[in-house]
């Protein structure tokens, strides 16, 4: 596997930046907050180091002295078929995200009145699937819940009775009937780690599809397949891994579709099911077909000292929305899948805006 020049420069910047960051309270604090965020979001200690490495690498290249171009401001335009973009503003002190929505043109920002580690739209944008962090306590493991788009009417999905099993971040099937998610055992119960599905109505009918610690899965647009990220010991860079595809009912074995070390966790299927967008070390956007063919970088030149995280598709499959990370701040940006039209969606100085999810309705 070869590394593109920008990725190589980022990797070199990572090694140079480690000592600097170790001695820097301001940078070190911000990256530790993000490491904790990602560890909590994924509930998976194996990839925490990889995410931290990504962000440290971005710090290595943020030392460039060129001005940071703002890109094309997009307020008032509605690309991508309209709809609403859901995103989280990470609160380092509270260790969760406060969720908001905004139009693709950057207008009509709205607070969802919701704090949670993870949140994604239902396919019809009628509700939002969230991690029910507020209900976690002694004897009460992590479960999911659903809320209205304004954050009201929280409905816990707590029909699973196994108190040793946490059910974390996930995705809703296209028909809205099932949820595929990551499961992980309480301390001493790592044998429960895996990918599960539950009913979207009440969280019951627990089915285990994959054993072992893996990342939250994503449904294909037709609901017949799932994709997920996994890593293994010895993969470089640390914390990176590969993407896998499998049948949504678990009837076949997962198939690896990217080389080891070529991906971090965040990824999503295109609306027509022909491509998957994902983040490659460090902070570059890539596309691959579900059979592993046509792997290539989206040819976009990001602003100096930045990296792209958490990519998600527009409803029409033309645009990709993502979190643009720069030092200890992140904003929501978008770009066409051919690398043209780079523009910002939000402009909130100092914010940590993460995990955008674009729904057609709303």
C-alpha positions as CSV (number, residue, x, y, z in Angstrom):
1,X,0.0,0.0,0.0
2,X,1.3,3.5,-0.9
3,X,0.7,6.7,1.0
4,X,-0.3,9.8,-0.9
5,X,2.1,12.8,-0.4
6,X,-0.3,14.7,1.9
7,X,-0.7,11.6,4.1
8,X,3.0,11.1,4.2
9,X,3.6,14.7,5.2
10,X,1.0,14.3,7.9
11,X,2.7,11.2,9.2
12,X,6.0,12.9,9.3
13,X,4.4,15.8,11.1
14,X,3.0,13.4,13.7
15,X,6.4,12.1,14.7
16,X,7.7,15.6,15.0
17,X,4.7,16.8,16.9
18,X,4.6,14.2,19.7
19,X,7.3,15.8,21.8
20,X,5.9,19.3,21.3
21,X,2.5,18.2,22.3
22,X,3.7,16.4,25.4
23,X,5.2,19.6,26.6
24,X,2.2,21.8,25.6
25,X,-0.7,22.2,28.0
26,X,-2.9,23.9,25.5
27,X,-2.5,21.4,22.7
28,X,-2.1,18.4,25.0
29,X,-5.3,19.2,26.8
30,X,-7.4,19.5,23.6
31,X,-6.1,16.3,22.2
32,X,-6.7,14.4,25.4
33,X,-10.3,15.7,25.4
34,X,-10.7,14.4,21.9
35,X,-9.2,11.0,22.8
36,X,-11.6,10.7,25.7
37,X,-14.5,11.7,23.4
38,X,-13.7,9.2,20.8
39,X,-13.1,6.4,23.3
40,X,-16.5,7.1,24.8
41,X,-18.2,7.5,21.5
42,X,-16.9,4.2,20.2
43,X,-16.9,2.4,23.6
44,X,-13.8,0.7,22.2
45,X,-10.4,1.3,23.7
46,X,-8.6,-0.4,20.8
47,X,-9.1,2.5,18.4
48,X,-8.6,5.4,20.9
49,X,-4.9,5.5,20.2
50,X,-5.5,5.7,16.5
51,X,-7.8,8.7,16.8
52,X,-5.4,10.4,19.1
53,X,-2.7,9.8,16.5
54,X,-4.8,11.3,13.8
55,X,-5.4,14.5,15.8
56,X,-1.7,14.7,16.9
57,X,-0.8,14.4,13.2
58,X,-3.1,17.2,12.4
59,X,-1.4,19.3,15.1
60,X,1.9,18.6,13.4
61,X,0.7,20.2,10.2
62,X,-1.2,23.0,11.8
63,X,2.1,24.8,12.3
64,X,2.1,26.0,8.7
65,X,2.2,29.8,8.4
66,X,-0.1,30.2,5.4
67,X,-3.4,31.9,6.0
68,X,-6.4,29.7,6.6
69,X,-8.7,30.1,3.7
70,X,-12.4,30.3,4.6
71,X,-13.6,28.6,1.4
72,X,-16.9,29.4,-0.2
73,X,-19.5,30.5,2.3
74,X,-22.8,28.7,1.6
75,X,-25.5,30.6,3.6
76,X,-28.7,30.8,1.6
77,X,-28.0,28.0,-0.8
78,X,-29.6,24.6,-0.4
79,X,-27.4,21.9,-2.2
80,X,-27.8,18.2,-1.8
81,X,-31.5,18.0,-2.0
82,X,-32.2,20.2,1.0
83,X,-33.1,18.7,4.3
84,X,-31.3,19.2,7.6
85,X,-27.8,18.3,8.9
86,X,-27.6,17.0,12.5
87,X,-24.3,17.5,14.3
88,X,-22.9,17.4,17.8
89,X,-21.0,20.2,19.6
90,X,-18.6,18.3,21.9
91,X,-18.6,19.6,25.5
92,X,-15.2,18.6,27.0
93,X,-16.2,19.3,30.6
94,X,-19.5,17.4,30.4
95,X,-18.0,14.7,28.2
96,X,-20.9,14.6,25.8
97,X,-22.2,16.4,22.8
98,X,-25.0,19.0,22.6
99,X,-26.8,18.3,19.3
100,X,-28.0,20.8,16.7
101,X,-29.4,20.9,13.2
102,X,-28.7,23.3,10.4
103,X,-29.8,23.7,6.8
104,X,-27.2,22.6,4.2
105,X,-26.8,26.2,3.3
106,X,-25.8,27.1,6.8
107,X,-29.0,28.9,7.7
108,X,-31.7,28.2,10.2
109,X,-29.5,26.7,13.0
110,X,-31.6,25.0,15.7
111,X,-30.7,23.5,19.0
112,X,-32.1,20.0,19.5
113,X,-32.1,20.3,23.3
114,X,-30.3,17.0,23.6
115,X,-27.1,15.8,25.2
116,X,-25.8,12.4,24.1
117,X,-22.6,10.7,22.9
118,X,-24.1,9.6,19.6
119,X,-27.1,10.7,17.5
120,X,-28.3,9.8,13.9
121,X,-31.4,10.4,12.0
122,X,-34.1,7.8,11.3
123,X,-34.2,7.4,7.5
124,X,-37.4,9.5,7.2
125,X,-36.1,12.1,9.7
126,X,-39.2,11.5,11.9
127,X,-37.0,10.9,14.9
128,X,-33.4,10.8,16.1
129,X,-31.7,7.7,17.5
130,X,-29.5,8.6,20.5
131,X,-27.4,6.9,23.1
132,X,-29.3,7.3,26.4
133,X,-26.3,8.4,28.4
134,X,-28.4,10.0,31.1
135,X,-30.0,6.7,32.2
136,X,-26.6,5.0,32.8
137,X,-25.9,4.2,36.4
138,X,-25.3,1.3,38.9
139,X,-27.0,-1.7,37.5
140,X,-28.2,0.3,34.5
141,X,-26.0,-0.3,31.4
142,X,-26.0,1.9,28.3
143,X,-29.0,1.6,26.0
144,X,-30.4,3.6,23.1
145,X,-33.4,5.9,22.9
146,X,-35.3,7.9,20.3
147,X,-36.4,11.5,20.4
148,X,-38.3,14.0,18.3
149,X,-36.2,16.3,16.0
150,X,-36.5,19.0,18.7
151,X,-35.2,16.6,21.4
152,X,-38.5,16.0,23.1
153,X,-40.4,12.8,23.8
154,X,-37.5,10.6,24.7
155,X,-38.4,6.9,24.4
156,X,-35.9,4.4,25.9
157,X,-35.2,1.3,23.9
158,X,-34.5,-0.8,27.0
159,X,-36.2,-4.2,26.3
160,X,-32.9,-6.1,26.5
161,X,-32.6,-7.5,30.1
162,X,-28.9,-8.5,30.2
163,X,-27.4,-6.0,32.7
164,X,-23.9,-7.0,31.7
165,X,-24.3,-5.9,28.1
166,X,-24.0,-2.2,26.9
167,X,-25.7,-1.3,23.7
168,X,-24.0,1.8,22.1
169,X,-23.9,3.7,18.9
170,X,-25.7,2.4,15.9
171,X,-27.7,2.9,12.7
172,X,-31.3,2.5,11.7
173,X,-32.3,0.2,8.9
174,X,-33.8,1.9,5.8
175,X,-37.3,0.6,6.6
176,X,-37.0,1.9,10.2
177,X,-37.7,-1.5,11.7
178,X,-34.3,-2.6,13.0
179,X,-31.2,-1.0,14.6
180,X,-27.7,-2.3,14.1
181,X,-25.3,-1.3,16.8
182,X,-22.2,-2.1,18.8
183,X,-22.5,-4.1,21.9
184,X,-19.8,-4.3,24.6
185,X,-19.7,-6.1,27.9
186,X,-19.3,-4.6,31.3
187,X,-16.0,-5.3,33.0
188,X,-15.3,-9.0,33.1
189,X,-17.8,-9.7,30.3
190,X,-15.8,-8.9,27.1
191,X,-17.2,-12.1,25.7
192,X,-20.4,-10.1,25.0
193,X,-18.6,-7.7,22.6
194,X,-19.9,-7.7,19.0
195,X,-22.4,-6.3,16.5
196,X,-26.1,-6.8,17.4
197,X,-29.5,-5.8,16.0
198,X,-32.6,-4.9,17.9
199,X,-36.2,-3.8,17.1
200,X,-36.4,-0.1,16.6
201,X,-39.8,0.1,18.3
202,X,-38.7,-1.0,21.8
203,X,-35.1,-2.3,21.7
204,X,-36.2,-6.0,22.0
205,X,-35.4,-9.1,19.8
206,X,-31.7,-8.9,20.4
207,X,-29.7,-10.7,17.7
208,X,-25.9,-11.1,17.7
209,X,-24.3,-11.0,14.2
210,X,-20.6,-10.6,14.9
211,X,-18.4,-11.5,17.9
212,X,-15.6,-9.4,19.2
213,X,-14.9,-5.7,19.7
214,X,-15.8,-3.9,16.5
215,X,-17.1,-0.4,15.6
216,X,-20.7,0.7,15.1
217,X,-22.1,-0.7,11.8
218,X,-23.8,1.2,9.0
219,X,-26.7,-0.1,6.9
220,X,-26.6,-0.2,3.1
221,X,-29.4,1.8,1.4
222,X,-31.4,-1.3,0.6
223,X,-30.9,-2.8,4.0
224,X,-29.4,-6.0,2.9
225,X,-25.8,-5.3,4.0
226,X,-23.9,-3.8,6.9
227,X,-20.4,-2.3,6.9
228,X,-18.2,-1.8,9.9
229,X,-14.6,-1.0,10.9
230,X,-12.2,-3.3,12.7
231,X,-8.6,-3.4,13.6
232,X,-6.1,-5.9,14.9
233,X,-2.8,-6.0,16.6
234,X,0.2,-4.9,14.6
235,X,-1.8,-2.7,12.1
236,X,0.0,0.6,11.3
237,X,-0.6,3.4,11.9
238,X,-1.8,2.6,15.4
239,X,-5.6,2.6,15.8
240,X,-6.2,2.3,12.0
241,X,-7.8,-0.8,10.5
242,X,-10.0,-1.8,7.6
243,X,-13.6,-1.7,6.5
244,X,-15.7,-4.9,6.2
245,X,-19.1,-5.7,4.6
246,X,-21.5,-8.5,5.5
247,X,-25.1,-9.5,5.1
248,X,-27.4,-7.6,7.4
249,X,-28.9,-10.8,8.8
250,X,-25.5,-12.3,9.5
251,X,-26.0,-15.1,6.9
252,X,-22.5,-14.7,5.5
253,X,-19.0,-14.0,6.9
254,X,-17.7,-10.4,6.8
255,X,-15.5,-9.5,3.8
256,X,-12.7,-7.0,4.1
257,X,-13.0,-4.3,1.4
258,X,-10.0,-2.0,2.2
259,X,-6.3,-2.8,3.0
260,X,-5.3,-3.0,6.6
261,X,-4.2,0.3,7.9
262,X,-6.1,2.3,5.3
263,X,-9.0,3.5,7.3
264,X,-10.3,4.8,10.5
265,X,-13.8,4.1,11.8
266,X,-16.1,6.8,10.4
267,X,-17.8,5.9,7.1
268,X,-21.1,5.8,5.3
269,X,-22.8,4.3,2.2
270,X,-23.8,6.6,-0.7
271,X,-27.6,6.8,-1.2
272,X,-27.5,4.6,-4.3
273,X,-25.4,2.0,-2.5
274,X,-22.5,2.1,-5.0
275,X,-19.8,3.7,-2.9
276,X,-18.7,4.1,0.7
277,X,-17.0,7.2,1.9
278,X,-14.5,6.9,4.8
279,X,-11.7,8.7,6.5
280,X,-8.1,7.5,5.7
281,X,-5.1,8.3,7.9
282,X,-4.6,11.2,8.3
283,X,-7.7,13.2,7.7
284,X,-8.2,12.5,4.0
285,X,-11.5,11.4,2.4
286,X,-11.6,8.3,0.3
287,X,-14.2,6.3,-1.6
288,X,-14.5,2.6,-2.2
289,X,-17.1,0.3,-3.8
290,X,-18.8,-2.3,-1.5
291,X,-16.9,-5.1,-3.3
292,X,-13.5,-3.4,-2.5
293,X,-12.9,-2.0,-6.0
294,X,-12.3,1.5,-7.2
295,X,-10.5,2.6,-4.0
296,X,-9.4,6.3,-4.4
297,X,-8.9,9.6,-2.7
298,X,-11.4,12.4,-3.2
299,X,-9.2,15.0,-4.8
300,X,-9.9,17.9,-2.5
301,X,-7.3,20.2,-1.2
302,X,-8.3,21.0,2.3
303,X,-7.2,24.2,4.0
304,X,-3.6,24.0,5.4
305,X,-3.4,22.4,8.8
306,X,-6.7,20.6,8.7
307,X,-8.1,17.1,8.3
308,X,-11.5,15.7,7.4
309,X,-13.4,13.5,9.9
310,X,-16.9,11.9,10.2
311,X,-17.9,11.9,6.5
312,X,-21.6,11.6,5.6
313,X,-23.5,11.8,2.3
314,X,-26.2,14.3,1.1
315,X,-29.6,12.7,0.3
316,X,-28.9,13.2,-3.5
317,X,-25.5,11.5,-3.3
318,X,-23.7,14.5,-4.8
319,X,-22.2,16.1,-1.6
320,X,-20.2,14.8,1.3
321,X,-20.5,16.6,4.6
322,X,-17.8,16.2,7.2
323,X,-16.1,17.7,10.3
324,X,-13.1,19.8,9.4
325,X,-10.6,19.6,12.3
326,X,-8.1,22.3,12.8
327,X,-6.0,22.2,16.0
328,X,-8.5,22.2,18.9
329,X,-11.5,23.4,16.9
330,X,-13.8,21.8,14.3
331,X,-16.5,23.1,11.9
332,X,-18.9,21.4,9.5
333,X,-17.9,21.6,5.8
334,X,-19.0,19.9,2.6
335,X,-17.6,19.0,-0.7
336,X,-18.8,17.3,-3.9
337,X,-17.8,13.6,-4.2
338,X,-15.6,14.6,-7.1
339,X,-13.6,17.0,-4.9
340,X,-15.1,20.2,-6.2
341,X,-17.1,22.9,-4.5
342,X,-15.5,22.8,-1.0
343,X,-17.4,25.1,1.3
344,X,-18.2,25.6,5.0
345,X,-21.6,25.1,6.5
346,X,-21.0,26.4,10.0
347,X,-18.8,29.2,11.4
348,X,-18.6,29.0,15.2
349,X,-15.1,30.0,16.3
350,X,-13.7,27.6,18.9
351,X,-16.5,25.0,18.6
352,X,-16.0,21.3,18.4
353,X,-18.6,20.3,15.8
354,X,-18.6,16.6,15.0
355,X,-20.5,13.6,13.4
356,X,-22.7,15.4,10.9
357,X,-25.7,13.3,9.6
358,X,-27.7,14.6,6.6
359,X,-31.4,13.8,6.3
360,X,-33.6,14.5,3.3
361,X,-36.7,15.7,5.2
362,X,-37.1,18.3,7.9
